[in-house]
Amino acid sequence: MAQVFQATHVGRVRYNNEDSLAVIEPKTYVVADGMGGASAGEVASQMLVETVKNFLLKTEQLWDEKILAQAILLANDKILNTARRHEEYYGMGTTATILHVEGGRGYFAHVGDSRLYLLRNGALRQITEDHSYVETLIRRGEITIEEARFHPMKNVLTQAVGAMTNPEIDTLNFSTERGDIFLLCTDGLTNMVDDAAIAKILQTAENPATALIEAALEAGGKDNVTVIVAGVD
């Protein structure tokens, strides 16, 4: 893998950072955006990242999309059980976006509205689909992508880890190419910075993770923002 860049920031509005991230050497990346009252979101996202990391490091099988999904389900159970035992954590949950790259293949598992993007030959493509109310409206043709950016219910998720017994996990594997650049990010970036600006930063910035966060902050920084940028060499 080429150089990996990672960064997270609380933003300009929130008082605590409920995002979590992990780079599991050498080729696995995890981003999680927690939700819930008080510090519950932070707890949920940290539990997700730690559970995924511990599970994968003990697994001798190929970390394909099925294994990544198993890791998410394990985290889901742990978050649910913790919330049942601790009233202050009731209702907590988190997004989960995991990418593993190995042997010319990419494998991902995904729940929520954090995103995985691929920049290939100068073209940026969103690999994951948001599990959100506004994404459902977009697929139905009831609103446009631009309208979704400002919709009052844009933060309402239809799937989340720890918020339901059996979350729907999107999984896929696909071929990678030399020069590919992957971006994993929370919606603190994508709600503030459009895809065209993201693509330009990925291609021009010396440290794209830092540059993406700076762009989100300049646009208002209304949420925590977390990014991992990794290339294929």
Stockholm file with secondary structure:
# STOCKHOLM 1.0

chainA/1-233         MAQVFQATHVGRVRYNNEDSLAVIEPKTYVVADGMGGASAGEVASQMLVETVKNFLLKTEQLWDEKILAQAILLANDKILNTARRHEEYYGMGTTATILHVEGGRGYFAHVGDSRLYLLRNGALRQITEDHSYVETLIRRGEITIEEARFHPMKNVLTQAVGAMTNPEIDTLNFSTERGDIFLLCTDGLTNMVDDAAIAKILQTAENPATALIEAALEAGGKDNVTVIVAGVD
#=GR chainA/1-233 SS CCCEEEEEECCSSCSSCCEEEEEETTTEEEEEEEESSTTHHHHHHHHHHHHHHHHHHTCCSCCCHHHHHHHHHHHHHHHHHHHHHCGGGTTCEECEEEEEEETTEEEEEEESSCEEEEEETTEEEECSCCCBHHHHHHHHTSSCHHHHHTCTTTTCBSCCBTSSSSCCCEEEEEECCTTCEEEEECHHHHTTSCHHHHHHHHHHCSSHHHHHHHHHHHTTCCSCEEEEEEECC
#=GC SS_cons         CCCEEEEEECCSSCSSCCEEEEEETTTEEEEEEEESSTTHHHHHHHHHHHHHHHHHHTCCSCCCHHHHHHHHHHHHHHHHHHHHHCGGGTTCEECEEEEEEETTEEEEEEESSCEEEEEETTEEEECSCCCBHHHHHHHHTSSCHHHHHTCTTTTCBSCCBTSSSSCCCEEEEEECCTTCEEEEECHHHHTTSCHHHHHHHHHHCSSHHHHHHHHHHHTTCCSCEEEEEEECC
//
